[in-house]
Amino acid sequence: MSRMRRAIVAVAIVAAAASIGAQSGERGQAPAGAAPRPAAPQGPRLKVLVVSGGCCHDYALQGKILMDVMAKTLPVDWTVVVQGGTGTRAKFPVYDSADWAKGYDLVVHNECSADVDDEAFVRRITEGHRAGHIPAVVIHCSMHSYRALQTDPWREFLGVTTRRHTQAHHVGVTFKPHPAVQGLPETWSTPIDELYVIEKFWPGAQALATAVSPEDQKEYPLVWVHEYGGARVFCTTLGHGNETWNDPVFQDLLRRGFRWAVNK
């Protein structure tokens, strides 16, 4: 087994063990006087791949939060990979095979690799979704990944073109009516985060939340959905810092986006 493959398997085992541990804790007998523990989520188990790594963020913590958030919602078997180092030219070995997405029910993209301009590499990622109609949840810096590429396969997959963001600030979010965000507050002020400047909103994309930039006073989408070759894609540009990831509204947003993407 190659070193890369061993690394992927090791992380996957850790993720599975965390999931199993959470489930076994649900089955234990509650202490006397304690509130009943909620039942474990029911239904077919989903196989989910999380791809993370590259520049700028706490991927270990973010992966753990994502698993914890979903543990109470849907039964999931996780494969979580953190690859590519910490720079802006990270390439992720998980994408080396043309059938890299085969067997998964959902892929979460949380990678950050702005300066990769290898078109064949990027098209291998997007074709993994298109060929198998594999849905996706795409978070924060993944929207700026592969932005050095002059052609548009990644941007077509995302449903937006974006290359920069504002200075970090408390982003004032306004949610729009849509089943994916139904139940969230109409407005929300985030922890300190970044508002991505959307240069182009691609045909077919639908904004679920927007915010006005304090720098140019323009309104930009920061949560949206669309379909890519038959695959559902849920995106949010929020999620820069751990404070946002620990915020209950952001966690609820991820939960709802995850469920929308897998049509649950």
N, C-alpha and C positions, 0 to 999 in steps of 0.2 A: 504493500500500500504506500503511495507517495506521501511525502511530508505534508503537502497541501491537503490531501484527502484525510489524513489522520487528524489534522487540525479541525477540519469541518466536522468529522465524526465526533471528536472530543467535545466540541461546543454543543453539538446536537444532543449528546448524552447528558451534558450538564442541564440543558434546557428541559429534556424529558424528565430528568430526576427532580428538577424544581417543580414541574407540573404534577408529577406523581406525589411528591411530598405534600403539595397543597391539597390534592384530592384525598390523601390518606388522613390529613388533619381534619377534613370535613366529616370523615366517618367516625372519628373518635367520640367517646361519650362525653357530653358536656359536664363540667363540674356542677355540683348541687347549687341551685339558685341562679345559674347562668342562663342567659337567653339562649334559646335553641339555635344551633348553627344552621345556616341556610343549606338546603340540599345542593349537591353537586349538579352542574348543568347536565341536562339530558339531551339525547339525540346522537346522530352519527358523529364520530370524531373527525375533525378537520385536520388536514396536514398543511401546516403553514411554514413557509420559509421567510426568515428575516435576514436581509442583507444590509450590513452596516460596516462603517469604517471610513477611513480617510480623515480629512481635516476637521478639527475645531470643536468636537462635541464629546460628551460622556456616554459613549455607546453602550458600555456595560450596564450603567444605571438605566438607560432608556430601554434596553431590552428587557431588563427585569421588571420595570414598571409596566411595559406593554403586556408581559405574561401575567402579571398580577391582576391587571385591569380585566383581561379577558377570561381569567380563571373562574370568575363568578358569572360569566355570561354564556360562553359556549365551550364545549369540550374540544380541546385543541392539543395536537401533538406538534411540538415546536422543533424546528431546525433553525438555530440562530448562528450566523457566521459574522465574525468581526475580522476583516481582512484589509490589506492594502496599505498598512502603515498609517501615518498621520499627516501626509502631505496632500497637495492638491492634484497630484498626478496618479493617484491610487488606481490600480486596476485589480479587479476582484476575481481570483481564480475560480470561484464558484460558477462564473459565466463562461468558462473555457469550452464547455461542451454545448453543441447546438441544442440538445434536449435538456438543458440545465433546469427547466421549470417542470419537467415531466413528473407527474405523480403528486404535485402540490395542488391544493384547493385555493390557495391565496399566496401572493408574495407581497411582503412589506418591504418597500425600498426606503432605507434610511441611510444611504451612502452619501458621501460628500467629496466629489472629485471633479473640480471645475475645469481642470486644464487637460483632461484626456480628449484627444481629437482623432481617435482611431475609429473611423466610421464602421469598419467591419465588426469591431468589438461592440459598439453601441447597437448596431442592427441585430447582432446576436441576442442582446438583451430584449429588445422590443419584439423580435420575431418569436421569442420564447412565450410572450404573452399572446401575440396574435395567433400563432399556430395552434395553441391549445386552448384558446379563449380563457386564459388564466387571469382572474381578477387581481387587482392591485390596490394597496393602500400606499400612498407616496407622501413622505413627510419632509418638510423643511428643506434642508440643503440638497436633497435629491433634485429639487427643482433647478438648482444651479449646477448640478453635475453635468459634465460633458458640454458645458456652454461654449468651450473653445471650438467645438465642431461647427463647421460652416454650413453643413446640411442639417436637415430638420427631423431625423427619425425620433430622437428623444423628445423633442418639443411636440411633435405630433402625438406621441404616446401620452405626454403629460396633459396636453390641451392648453398649454400656455407657452409663451416665450418670455423669459426673464433672465436678466444678467446682473442685477444689482439690487441692493436693499437700502432702506433708510438707516439712520442711526437708531440704535436700540432705544425703545421707549415703551411706556404703557400703551398698548395698541387698543383703541376703542373699536370693538367689533360689533357689527349689526348683523344678526342672522335673518335670513329670508325664509319664507315658507317652503318647506320641502320635507318629505318623509324621513330623509336621512338625518335631519337635525331637529325634528319635531320633539318638543319637550325641553330643549335648551332655552336659556333665557333669551329674550329678544335682543338684549344688549349685554356686553361683557367687556370689562377692562382687564387685559391680560397682565400678568407679571411682565417685567422688562423683557421685551422680545423685539424682533425685527419685522418690519413690513416690507415684503418683496414688491418691487416695482414691476408690474406686468406690462410688457411692451405690446403683446398681442394675446388676445383671448381667442382661441381657435374655434372654428365652427363646430357646433355640437356640444361644447362645454357649457355647463350651467352653474352660475355662481350661487353658493349657499350662504356665504357670509362675505362682507366687505368692510373696509376701513379707509378712512381719509388720511392721506399722508400729511404730517405736519410740515413737510418740506416743500411740497409743490401744490398742496390743497386738492390733489386729485384723489378720486375714489378707486381703490384697487380690490379685486377679488382676493381673498385669502383662504377660502374653502370652496371647492367646486367638485363636480362630478362630470364624467362623460364616459363614452364607450370607445374602445379602441379595438377594432377588428372583432367585435363581439364580446370583448372582455370589459367588465365594469372596472372603472378606475376612480378612486376617491383620493383627493389631494388636499393637503393643507400646507401653507408656507410657514405656519407657526411651529414652534418647538425648538428654539435655539438653546435655551438654558434649562438647567434642572428645575428652576422655579416654575417654569411653564409645565414641564412634565409632571410635576407634583401637584399642579392645580386641578381640583376636582372637575371643573368645567372642561379643561383640555382633555382629561382622561375620559370624560363622558363623550366628548367629541370623537375621540379615537374609537371608543366602544361602538358608537353609532355608525361611524364610517366603516369600520370592520364588518359590522352586520350588514350594512347596505351592500358592500362589495361582494359578499358571498350570498346575497339575496336571502338573508335570514331575518 
